[in-house]
């Protein structure tokens, strides 16, 4: 693991890049821009990117960047950050993550923007790719249980970059979105929320839109108490703690966030018969946006390809899990580990470190 610290006291720059391993010459991962982001969080996210790239059979090392922003001139700080990254541009590729957007990393060009920087029906393609991938993961998990997404109830933690895309994709596939939370609170309705209306409210009020809905705002933590078919954790790491896992009232967990399962949570969910999809599979749509579709493809053509890639990956993992009598996480690790061993010749000791049992 390599940590690159980026500092400029005059500009208020405090940032760090974590590159998880050196098995490939190039690493990649988004830039998370938050007031309290730290190296430990970024290191965990970089490791999750290693799993994600290996599971998607993409020859990049996992990486992630954290940029602390507590207020002030955002554009100046981002410009300083990107200048500080220039010496590392051959070894670290970055783009949007929590707190940043595609526009923050788009270089000026004369032609149309690349697919990843485009918008489609009011949402960014980076967000839509991940959201549609989560929707596809949900479909695969429900089919594995002999069910369909149409008519299923879905609760989404976080209605930001990924959550909004997931909610819209699920609603358009016939699911009922029964709960949506933000840092400010929760909106819930067992009959289903109007996702398009929520998107309009978010446009006007940001995360505070939950205080302007038709339903009374509730504490955000109550999202995990909702009875639903599918829960989509989509916020910071460890939102599904062991205690939360013991109380969830759902059949499937399909994360939009990275590393949402806290210590012991995945095991508890398995013991309770809740199908917990590995996060690095369910939220891998963003990888496929960059790697599996042509950069000049139209959004309406690209999204079904991304969905198909995630759906197939999750279905294959769940089938392996059943066949070998192991958890979905172990099945996904098995395939990702085999890819890295085959492509890089990595030794057992390093692979054991990257893919814990």
CORPEFEN-V355409 format. One line per field, one symbol per residue. ss: DSSP state (A for helix, B for strand, O for the rest). psi: psi as a letter, one per 40 degrees, with the letter a starting at -180 (. if undefined). A space follows every 10 residues. Layout:
ss=???
psi=???
This chain:
ss=OBBBBBBBOO OOBBBBBBBO OOOOOOBBOO BBBBOOOOAA AAAAAAAAAA AAAAAOOOOO BBBBBBBBOO OOOAAAAAAA AAAAAAAAOO OBBOOBOOOO OAAAAOOOOO OOOOAAAOBB OOBBAAAAAA AAAAAAAAAA AAAAOOOOOO OOBBBBBOOO OOAAAAAAAA AAOOOBBBBB BBOOBBBBOO OOOOAAAAAA AAAAAAAAAA AOOOOOOBOA AAAAAOBOOB BBOOOOOOOB OAAAAAAOBO OBBBOOOOOO BOOOAAAAAA AOOOBBBOAA AAOOAAAAAA AOOOOOOOAA AAAAAAAAAA AAAAAAAAAA AAAAOOOAAA AAAAAAAAAA AAAAOOOAAA AAAAOOO
psi=hhhhhhigdd efhhiihhhd ifdiehiiii hhgideiidd dddddddddd dddddefhgi iiiiihhhhe iagddddddd ddddedeeee ehhiaiahei idddehihid aiiiddeiih feiidddddd dddddddddd ddddefiidh eihhhhhhfb dddddddddd deeeihheih iadeahhihe ehihdddddd ddddeadede eeidiihihd dedeeihidh hghfbiifdg iddddeeigi dhhgidiife hihedddddd deehhhhhde ddfedddddd deiieeiidd dddddddddd dddddddddd dddefiiddd dddddddddd dddefiiddd ddddgi.
